[in-house]
Amino acid sequence: MLLGRIGFRKLSLFLHQMATLLEAGVPVKRAFATLEGTTKSARLRAAVGRIRNQVEAGNHLAEAFELEKGLFPPLVTKMVDVGERTGSLGAMAQDLSEYYEWRSRLFRRTITALIWPGIMFVAALVVLGFLVYVFEELLGMELTWAKRLLKLVVGGTLSLIVVGFLARRFLVGRKVTDLVLIEFPGLGKLVRKFVVARFTWALHLMTRAAVSLPEAISRSAEATNNRAFCDRVLPAADEVAQGTTLTESLAATDFFDLQFLNIIEVGEGSGSLEENLSRLSQSYSEDAQFAAELLAKILGWAIYGAVACFLIYLIFMVFKKVYLGPLQGVL
């Protein structure tokens, strides 16, 4: 679908309502009839109606969700399929609700941390541009260098945004842009933490649902929504299917750090892999959040420093014109 998938918050609420009805013993057909009547989002309500029609026609619920893959992530379809086969559909829906609520909180906190430096950056450009205009008009100063610098910053920023969008959508695709983000100095470490956190949380859900480990790895890699990560991790699923341990398979990807691999190895050896995956996902999400907040602070101080340097330059130019100029004329 051109409009894209449903947001994490809405998806979490929908899955929670679905889980509540199913856990209360409401039949699937009646549950989706109720959901269709209570869902506020027009797009989601229409999709729920189509799912209900598919179920009433005798199709499996997972097949109905698959037809709506433009709206629902692949992880939802897979977990619904597992829930149908194991008779734990309500529990699966609740697990998914908690997962996407976690994704929603993590996304909101990260955006909140990074949006302030963006606002500061735009405000700084507006203020500095206004100061350059005022100094030129009122004092008759020629600030060619300052104007060129501002144009370069504004033009470079807009070009980077446009080129990045076009490259991701039409040119090199998500695989290349995801790889650039992962390998980008500084920012790459933050992106990696978010990706690993999503992978481990999804893998935790899959293992708790008793999904085979090779399939759990592939589905969890897809749940990260990072093509570059998928290309590196999906071969691990084949290796596990051939008898290689999860620790060895993930180590071969050269993506996970030693601490992560040690915890996975302990989980495999002690039979507590599910619990260890849950702890890892929480740990990496907290690390990613801390890194995002630290990056926001660094960017904020960098903007403050740049504005300070620019103002010092303007003050020096004023001093040179108002004081040094007449003084040199007298001498």
ZAMI-609820 format. One record per residue (C-alpha): x, y, z; residue number from 1; residue in one letter. Coordinates in Angstrom, 2 decimals. Each point is the difference from the previous one (the first is absolute). Layout:
! ZAMI-609820
+---------+---------+---------+-----+------+
!       u !       v !       w ! pos ! code !
+---------+---------+---------+-----+------+
!       X !       Y !       Z ! NUM !    A !
...
+---------+---------+---------+-----+------+
//
This chain:
! ZAMI-609820
+---------+---------+---------+-----+------+
!       u !       v !       w ! pos ! code !
+---------+---------+---------+-----+------+
!    0.00 !    0.00 !    0.00 !   1 !    M !
!    1.20 !    3.46 !   -0.80 !   2 !    L !
!   -1.16 !    1.37 !    3.32 !   3 !    L !
!    2.31 !   -2.29 !    1.95 !   4 !    G !
!   -0.48 !   -2.11 !    3.09 !   5 !    R !
!   -1.89 !    0.85 !    3.14 !   6 !    I !
!    1.88 !    1.84 !    2.75 !   7 !    G !
!    1.41 !   -1.92 !    2.95 !   8 !    F !
!   -2.32 !    1.64 !    2.54 !   9 !    R !
!   -3.19 !   -0.75 !   -1.95 !  10 !    K !
!    1.19 !   -3.51 !   -0.76 !  11 !    L !
!    0.75 !   -0.67 !    3.66 !  12 !    S !
!   -3.46 !    1.20 !    1.06 !  13 !    L !
!   -1.71 !   -2.08 !   -2.69 !  14 !    F !
!    1.90 !   -3.15 !    1.00 !  15 !    L !
!   -0.75 !    0.61 !    3.68 !  16 !    H !
!   -3.73 !    0.25 !   -0.75 !  17 !    Q !
!    0.24 !   -3.13 !   -2.15 !  18 !    M !
!    1.80 !   -1.86 !    2.81 !  19 !    A !
!   -2.58 !    1.10 !    2.60 !  20 !    T !
!   -2.91 !   -1.33 !   -2.06 !  21 !    L !
!    1.68 !   -3.29 !   -0.88 !  22 !    L !
!    1.26 !   -0.62 !    3.55 !  23 !    E !
!   -3.57 !    0.55 !    1.22 !  24 !    A !
!   -1.12 !   -2.89 !   -2.21 !  25 !    G !
!   -1.67 !    2.05 !   -2.74 !  26 !    V !
!    0.05 !   -1.92 !   -3.32 !  27 !    P !
!    2.28 !    1.43 !   -2.71 !  28 !    V !
!   -2.85 !    1.00 !   -2.33 !  29 !    K !
!   -1.87 !    1.83 !    2.73 !  30 !    R !
!    3.21 !    1.55 !    1.33 !  31 !    A !
!    0.81 !    1.56 !   -3.36 !  32 !    F !
!   -3.58 !    1.18 !   -0.43 !  33 !    A !
!    0.38 !    1.79 !    3.33 !  34 !    T !
!    3.40 !    1.40 !   -0.98 !  35 !    L !
!   -1.42 !    1.31 !   -3.26 !  36 !    E !
!   -2.65 !    1.91 !    1.92 !  37 !    G !
!    2.36 !    1.49 !    2.58 !  38 !    T !
!    3.08 !    0.82 !   -2.12 !  39 !    T !
!    0.29 !    3.77 !   -0.58 !  40 !    K !
!    2.55 !    0.03 !   -2.81 !  41 !    S !
!   -1.81 !   -0.20 !   -3.36 !  42 !    A !
!    2.84 !   -1.93 !   -1.69 !  43 !    R !
!    0.31 !   -2.48 !    2.83 !  44 !    L !
!   -3.77 !   -0.40 !    0.28 !  45 !    R !
!   -0.23 !   -0.80 !   -3.72 !  46 !    A !
!    2.81 !   -2.56 !    0.34 !  47 !    A !
!   -1.69 !   -1.62 !    3.01 !  48 !    V !
!   -3.18 !   -0.27 !   -2.03 !  49 !    G !
!    1.83 !   -1.75 !   -2.82 !  50 !    R !
!    1.68 !   -2.36 !    2.50 !  51 !    I !
!   -3.41 !   -0.82 !    1.50 !  52 !    R !
!   -1.38 !   -0.76 !   -3.46 !  53 !    N !
!    2.93 !   -2.34 !   -0.70 !  54 !    Q !
!   -0.52 !   -1.86 !    3.29 !  55 !    V !
!   -3.74 !   -0.31 !   -0.61 !  56 !    E !
!    0.82 !   -1.44 !   -3.44 !  57 !    A !
!    1.94 !   -2.81 !    1.71 !  58 !    G !
!    3.57 !    1.27 !   -0.42 !  59 !    N !
!    2.61 !   -0.10 !    2.75 !  60 !    H !
!    0.52 !    3.22 !    1.95 !  61 !    L !
!    3.70 !    0.06 !   -0.94 !  62 !    A !
!   -0.94 !   -0.16 !   -3.69 !  63 !    E !
!   -2.35 !    2.93 !    0.49 !  64 !    A !
!    2.78 !    2.00 !    1.69 !  65 !    F !
!    2.37 !   -0.89 !   -2.83 !  66 !    E !
!   -2.38 !    1.65 !   -2.46 !  67 !    L !
!    0.36 !    3.19 !    2.06 !  68 !    E !
!    3.83 !   -0.09 !    0.05 !  69 !    K !
!    0.11 !    3.58 !   -1.24 !  70 !    G !
!   -1.50 !    1.05 !    3.34 !  71 !    L !
!    1.27 !   -2.62 !    2.46 !  72 !    F !
!    3.71 !   -0.90 !    0.46 !  73 !    P !
!    1.11 !   -3.55 !   -0.94 !  74 !    P !
!    0.64 !   -0.80 !    3.67 !  75 !    L !
!   -3.70 !    0.41 !    0.76 !  76 !    V !
!   -1.02 !   -2.46 !   -2.71 !  77 !    T !
!    2.55 !   -2.56 !    1.16 !  78 !    K !
!   -0.96 !    0.25 !    3.67 !  79 !    M !
!   -3.70 !   -0.26 !   -0.87 !  80 !    V !
!    0.81 !   -3.14 !   -1.97 !  81 !    D !
!    1.88 !   -1.44 !    2.98 !  82 !    V !
!   -2.87 !    0.91 !    2.32 !  83 !    G !
!   -2.53 !   -1.75 !   -2.24 !  84 !    E !
!    2.09 !   -3.17 !   -0.22 !  85 !    R !
!    0.76 !   -0.16 !    3.72 !  86 !    T !
!   -3.38 !    1.15 !    1.30 !  87 !    G !
!    1.53 !    3.03 !    1.72 !  88 !    S !
!   -1.22 !    2.77 !   -2.29 !  89 !    L !
!   -1.04 !    2.27 !    2.85 !  90 !    G !
!    3.38 !   -0.32 !    1.72 !  91 !    A !
!    1.82 !    0.61 !   -3.29 !  92 !    M !
!   -2.03 !    3.16 !   -0.61 !  93 !    A !
!    0.83 !    1.27 !    3.49 !  94 !    Q !
!    3.71 !   -0.71 !   -0.50 !  95 !    D !
!   -0.11 !    1.92 !   -3.27 !  96 !    L !
!   -1.86 !    2.86 !    1.67 !  97 !    S !
!    2.72 !    0.31 !    2.62 !  98 !    E !
!    2.70 !   -0.21 !   -2.68 !  99 !    Y !
!   -1.43 !    2.82 !   -2.10 ! 100 !    Y !
!   -0.73 !    2.08 !    3.09 ! 101 !    E !
!    3.72 !   -0.35 !    0.80 ! 102 !    W !
!    0.87 !    0.99 !   -3.57 ! 103 !    R !
!   -2.31 !    3.01 !    0.29 ! 104 !    S !
!    1.54 !    1.17 !    3.30 ! 105 !    R !
!    3.51 !   -0.44 !   -1.33 ! 106 !    L !
!   -0.83 !    1.92 !   -3.18 ! 107 !    F !
!   -1.67 !    2.88 !    1.87 ! 108 !    R !
!    2.84 !    0.35 !    2.51 ! 109 !    R !
!    2.61 !   -0.04 !   -2.75 ! 110 !    T !
!   -1.82 !    2.58 !   -2.12 ! 111 !    I !
!   -0.54 !    2.17 !    3.07 ! 112 !    T !
!    3.72 !   -0.14 !    0.76 ! 113 !    A !
!    1.07 !    0.86 !   -3.54 ! 114 !    L !
!   -2.67 !    2.54 !   -0.95 ! 115 !    I !
!    1.33 !    2.76 !    2.26 ! 116 !    W !
!    3.39 !    0.26 !   -1.76 ! 117 !    P !
!   -1.92 !    0.18 !   -3.29 ! 118 !    G !
!   -2.10 !    2.90 !    1.28 ! 119 !    I !
!    3.12 !    1.70 !    1.31 ! 120 !    M !
!    1.71 !   -0.44 !   -3.37 ! 121 !    F !
!   -2.87 !    1.58 !   -1.95 ! 122 !    V !
!   -0.37 !    2.83 !    2.54 ! 123 !    A !
!    3.74 !    0.69 !   -0.13 ! 124 !    A !
!   -0.07 !    0.30 !   -3.78 ! 125 !    L !
!   -2.97 !    2.40 !    0.13 ! 126 !    V !
!    1.58 !    2.19 !    2.69 ! 127 !    V !
!    3.42 !    0.10 !   -1.65 ! 128 !    L !
!   -1.54 !    0.75 !   -3.38 ! 129 !    G !
!   -1.96 !    2.86 !    1.55 ! 130 !    F !
!    3.14 !    1.37 !    1.70 ! 131 !    L !
!    1.93 !   -0.06 !   -3.26 ! 132 !    V !
!   -2.82 !    1.91 !   -1.70 ! 133 !    Y !
!   -0.18 !    2.57 !    2.81 ! 134 !    V !
!    3.75 !    0.54 !    0.10 ! 135 !    F !
!    0.20 !    0.50 !   -3.75 ! 136 !    E !
!   -3.00 !    2.32 !   -0.20 ! 137 !    E !
!    0.61 !    2.11 !    3.12 ! 138 !    L !
!    3.79 !    0.08 !    0.14 ! 139 !    L !
!    0.72 !   -0.31 !   -3.69 ! 140 !    G !
!    2.30 !   -2.94 !    0.61 ! 141 !    M !
!    0.81 !   -2.52 !   -2.70 ! 142 !    E !
!   -0.26 !   -3.48 !    1.53 ! 143 !    L !
!    0.63 !   -2.05 !   -3.11 ! 144 !    T !
!    1.73 !   -2.83 !    1.84 ! 145 !    W !
!   -2.79 !   -0.28 !    2.56 ! 146 !    A !
!   -2.71 !   -0.08 !   -2.67 ! 147 !    K !
!    1.82 !   -2.68 !   -1.97 ! 148 !    R !
!    0.40 !   -2.11 !    3.12 ! 149 !    L !
!   -3.70 !    0.23 !    0.86 ! 150 !    L !
!   -1.00 !   -0.86 !   -3.57 ! 151 !    K !
!    2.38 !   -2.96 !    0.05 ! 152 !    L !
!   -1.43 !   -1.34 !    3.26 ! 153 !    V !
!   -3.63 !    0.45 !   -1.06 ! 154 !    V !
!    0.57 !   -1.36 !   -3.49 ! 155 !    G !
!    2.09 !   -2.90 !    1.24 ! 156 !    G !
!   -2.60 !   -1.00 !    2.60 ! 157 !    T !
!   -2.90 !    0.13 !   -2.44 ! 158 !    L !
!    2.00 !   -1.85 !   -2.66 ! 159 !    S !
!    0.94 !   -2.73 !    2.47 ! 160 !    L !
!   -3.65 !   -0.50 !    0.98 ! 161 !    I !
!   -1.27 !   -0.07 !   -3.59 ! 162 !    V !
!    2.79 !   -2.22 !   -1.32 ! 163 !    V !
!   -0.39 !   -2.39 !    2.93 ! 164 !    G !
!   -3.75 !   -0.29 !   -0.60 ! 165 !    F !
!    0.36 !   -0.50 !   -3.75 ! 166 !    L !
!    2.83 !   -2.50 !    0.43 ! 167 !    A !
!   -2.04 !   -2.07 !    2.46 ! 168 !    R !
!   -3.19 !    0.06 !   -2.03 ! 169 !    R !
!    1.11 !    0.00 !   -3.64 ! 170 !    F !
!    3.78 !   -0.30 !   -0.50 ! 171 !    L !
!    2.15 !   -2.40 !    2.02 ! 172 !    V !
!   -2.82 !   -1.22 !    2.27 ! 173 !    G !
!   -0.30 !   -0.76 !    3.68 ! 174 !    R !
!    2.72 !   -2.65 !    0.00 ! 175 !    K !
!    2.74 !    2.50 !   -0.85 ! 176 !    V !
!   -1.34 !    2.85 !    2.15 ! 177 !    T !
!   -0.43 !   -2.35 !    2.99 ! 178 !    D !
!    3.60 !   -1.16 !   -0.48 ! 179 !    L !
!    1.22 !    3.61 !   -0.09 ! 180 !    V !
!   -1.86 !    0.76 !    3.24 ! 181 !    L !
!    1.40 !   -3.07 !    1.74 ! 182 !    I !
!    3.59 !    0.75 !   -1.05 ! 183 !    E !
!   -0.17 !    3.79 !    0.43 ! 184 !    F !
!    2.56 !    1.16 !    2.60 ! 185 !    P !
!   -1.63 !    0.80 !    3.33 ! 186 !    G !
!   -3.61 !   -0.25 !   -1.19 ! 187 !    L !
!    0.54 !   -3.62 !   -1.09 ! 188 !    G !
!    0.46 !   -1.18 !    3.60 ! 189 !    K !
!   -3.35 !    1.53 !    0.96 ! 190 !    L !
!   -1.76 !   -1.62 !   -2.97 ! 191 !    V !
!    1.58 !   -3.37 !    0.80 ! 192 !    R !
!   -1.28 !    0.11 !    3.58 ! 193 !    K !
!   -3.55 !    0.69 !   -1.16 ! 194 !    F !
!    0.18 !   -2.79 !   -2.58 ! 195 !    V !
!    1.38 !   -2.55 !    2.48 ! 196 !    V !
!   -2.63 !    1.00 !    2.58 ! 197 !    A !
!   -2.82 !   -0.61 !   -2.52 ! 198 !    R !
!    1.56 !   -3.28 !   -1.12 ! 199 !    F !
!    0.40 !   -1.42 !    3.51 ! 200 !    T !
!   -3.50 !    1.04 !    1.08 ! 201 !    W !
!   -1.57 !   -1.64 !   -3.08 ! 202 !    A !
!    2.18 !   -3.10 !    0.48 ! 203 !    L !
!   -1.16 !   -0.12 !    3.63 ! 204 !    H !
!   -3.65 !   -0.02 !   -1.13 ! 205 !    L !
!    0.69 !   -2.67 !   -2.59 ! 206 !    M !
!    1.82 !   -2.33 !    2.38 ! 207 !    T !
!   -2.71 !    0.43 !    2.64 ! 208 !    R !
!   -2.56 !   -0.99 !   -2.65 ! 209 !    A !
!    2.02 !   -3.19 !   -0.64 ! 210 !    A !
!    0.81 !    0.97 !   -3.59 ! 211 !    V !
!    2.93 !   -1.98 !   -1.41 ! 212 !    S !
!    3.25 !    1.88 !    0.53 ! 213 !    L !
!    0.96 !    0.31 !   -3.70 ! 214 !    P !
!   -3.39 !    1.48 !   -0.84 ! 215 !    E !
!    0.08 !    2.20 !    3.10 ! 216 !    A !
!    3.35 !    1.45 !   -1.10 ! 217 !    I !
!   -1.20 !    0.81 !   -3.51 ! 218 !    S !
!   -3.30 !    1.50 !    1.17 ! 219 !    R !
!    1.69 !    2.03 !    2.72 ! 220 !    S !
!    2.57 !    1.34 !   -2.47 ! 221 !    A !
!   -2.84 !    1.10 !   -2.29 ! 222 !    E !
!   -1.71 !    1.68 !    2.97 ! 223 !    A !
!    2.93 !    2.40 !    0.37 ! 224 !    T !
!   -1.01 !    1.61 !   -3.30 ! 225 !    N !
!    3.68 !    0.40 !   -0.88 ! 226 !    N !
!    1.01 !   -1.60 !   -3.30 ! 227 !    R !
!    3.74 !    0.14 !    0.65 ! 228 !    A !
!   -0.44 !   -1.78 !    3.34 ! 229 !    F !
!   -2.21 !   -2.64 !   -1.62 ! 230 !    C !
!    2.61 !   -0.79 !   -2.65 ! 231 !    D !
!    2.60 !   -0.62 !    2.69 ! 232 !    R !
!   -2.16 !   -1.93 !    2.45 ! 233 !    V !
!   -2.25 !   -2.15 !   -2.22 ! 234 !    L !
!    2.85 !   -2.44 !   -0.84 ! 235 !    P !
!    0.15 !   -0.74 !    3.74 ! 236 !    A !
!   -3.45 !   -1.59 !   -0.26 ! 237 !    A !
!    1.29 !   -2.48 !   -2.58 ! 238 !    D !
!    3.03 !   -0.80 !    2.15 ! 239 !    E !
!   -2.18 !   -0.67 !    3.05 ! 240 !    V !
!   -2.22 !   -2.26 !   -2.13 ! 241 !    A !
!    3.13 !   -2.00 !   -0.88 ! 242 !    Q !
!    0.91 !   -0.51 !    3.66 ! 243 !    G !
!    2.21 !    2.98 !    0.82 ! 244 !    T !
!   -0.68 !    1.65 !    3.37 ! 245 !    T !
!   -1.73 !    3.37 !    0.10 ! 246 !    L !
!    3.07 !    1.58 !    1.61 ! 247 !    T !
!    2.35 !   -1.20 !   -2.74 ! 248 !    E !
!   -2.42 !    0.98 !   -2.76 ! 249 !    S !
!   -0.48 !    3.53 !    1.32 ! 250 !    L !
!    3.74 !    0.38 !    0.65 ! 251 !    A !
!    0.66 !   -0.78 !   -3.67 ! 252 !    A !
!   -2.05 !    3.05 !   -1.03 ! 253 !    T !
!    2.61 !    2.27 !    1.66 ! 254 !    D !
!   -2.83 !    2.30 !    1.10 ! 255 !    F !
!   -0.48 !   -0.85 !    3.68 ! 256 !    F !
!    2.41 !    0.94 !    2.77 ! 257 !    D !
!    1.69 !   -2.46 !    2.36 ! 258 !    L !
!   -2.28 !    0.77 !    2.94 ! 259 !    Q !
!   -3.09 !   -0.76 !   -2.09 ! 260 !    F !
!    1.46 !   -3.29 !   -1.21 ! 261 !    L !
!    1.07 !   -1.05 !    3.51 ! 262 !    N !
!   -3.53 !    0.51 !    1.34 ! 263 !    I !
!   -1.47 !   -1.94 !   -2.92 ! 264 !    I !
!    2.47 !   -2.83 !    0.62 ! 265 !    E !
!   -0.94 !   -0.16 !    3.69 ! 266 !    V !
!   -3.69 !   -0.06 !   -0.95 ! 267 !    G !
!    0.53 !   -2.86 !   -2.44 ! 268 !    E !
!    2.02 !   -2.00 !    2.49 ! 269 !    G !
!   -2.36 !    0.51 !    2.95 ! 270 !    S !
!   -3.29 !   -0.22 !   -1.88 ! 271 !    G !
!   -0.88 !    3.61 !    0.88 ! 272 !    S !
!    0.34 !    1.48 !   -3.50 ! 273 !    L !
!   -3.44 !    1.60 !    0.08 ! 274 !    E !
!    0.67 !    1.84 !    3.27 ! 275 !    E !
!    3.47 !    1.09 !   -1.11 ! 276 !    N !
!   -1.40 !    1.37 !   -3.27 ! 277 !    L !
!   -2.55 !    2.04 !    1.95 ! 278 !    S !
!    2.76 !    1.47 !    2.20 ! 279 !    R !
!    2.17 !    0.73 !   -3.03 ! 280 !    L !
!   -2.78 !    1.83 !   -1.81 ! 281 !    S !
!   -0.67 !    2.21 !    3.02 ! 282 !    Q !
!    3.71 !    0.64 !    0.52 ! 283 !    S !
!    0.62 !    0.98 !   -3.63 ! 284 !    Y !
!   -3.09 !    2.18 !   -0.17 ! 285 !    S !
!    1.17 !    1.88 !    3.12 ! 286 !    E !
!    3.49 !    0.34 !   -1.48 ! 287 !    D !
!   -1.47 !    1.27 !   -3.26 ! 288 !    A !
!   -2.16 !    2.52 !    1.84 ! 289 !    Q !
!    2.98 !    1.23 !    2.02 ! 290 !    F !
!    2.07 !    0.30 !   -3.18 ! 291 !    A !
!   -2.79 !    1.97 !   -1.71 ! 292 !    A !
!   -0.23 !    2.42 !    2.93 ! 293 !    E !
!    3.79 !    0.38 !    0.07 ! 294 !    L !
!    0.06 !    0.67 !   -3.74 ! 295 !    L !
!   -2.72 !    2.62 !    0.45 ! 296 !    A !
!    2.07 !    1.76 !    2.69 ! 297 !    K !
!    3.13 !   -0.07 !   -2.16 ! 298 !    I !
!   -1.90 !    1.43 !   -2.95 ! 299 !    L !
!   -1.51 !    2.69 !    2.22 ! 300 !    G !
!    3.40 !    1.11 !    1.32 ! 301 !    W !
!    1.41 !   -0.10 !   -3.54 ! 302 !    A !
!   -2.75 !    2.35 !   -1.16 ! 303 !    I !
!    0.63 !    2.30 !    2.97 ! 304 !    Y !
!    3.71 !    0.03 !   -0.86 ! 305 !    G !
!   -0.63 !    0.75 !   -3.68 ! 306 !    A !
!   -2.37 !    2.86 !    0.86 ! 307 !    V !
!    2.51 !    1.40 !    2.49 ! 308 !    A !
!    2.80 !   -0.06 !   -2.60 ! 309 !    C !
!   -2.24 !    1.71 !   -2.54 ! 310 !    F !
!   -0.98 !    2.71 !    2.48 ! 311 !    L !
!    3.64 !    0.58 !    0.93 ! 312 !    I !
!    0.75 !    0.44 !   -3.69 ! 313 !    Y !
!   -2.82 !    2.56 !   -0.38 ! 314 !    L !
!    1.13 !    1.89 !    3.10 ! 315 !    I !
!    3.54 !    0.11 !   -1.31 ! 316 !    F !
!   -1.23 !    1.34 !   -3.35 ! 317 !    M !
!   -2.03 !    2.70 !    1.76 ! 318 !    V !
!    2.96 !    0.95 !    2.17 ! 319 !    F !
!    2.23 !    0.13 !   -3.04 ! 320 !    K !
!   -2.36 !    2.27 !   -1.92 ! 321 !    K !
!   -1.19 !    2.27 !    2.82 ! 322 !    V !
!    3.22 !    0.38 !    2.00 ! 323 !    Y !
!    3.05 !   -1.22 !   -1.87 ! 324 !    L !
!   -1.04 !    1.61 !   -3.27 ! 325 !    G !
!   -0.27 !    3.58 !    1.34 ! 326 !    P !
!    3.09 !   -0.54 !    2.18 ! 327 !    L !
!    2.07 !   -1.07 !   -3.00 ! 328 !    Q !
!   -1.26 !    3.05 !   -1.89 ! 329 !    G !
!    1.14 !    2.35 !    2.78 ! 330 !    V !
!    3.41 !   -1.61 !    0.27 ! 331 !    L !
+---------+---------+---------+-----+------+
//
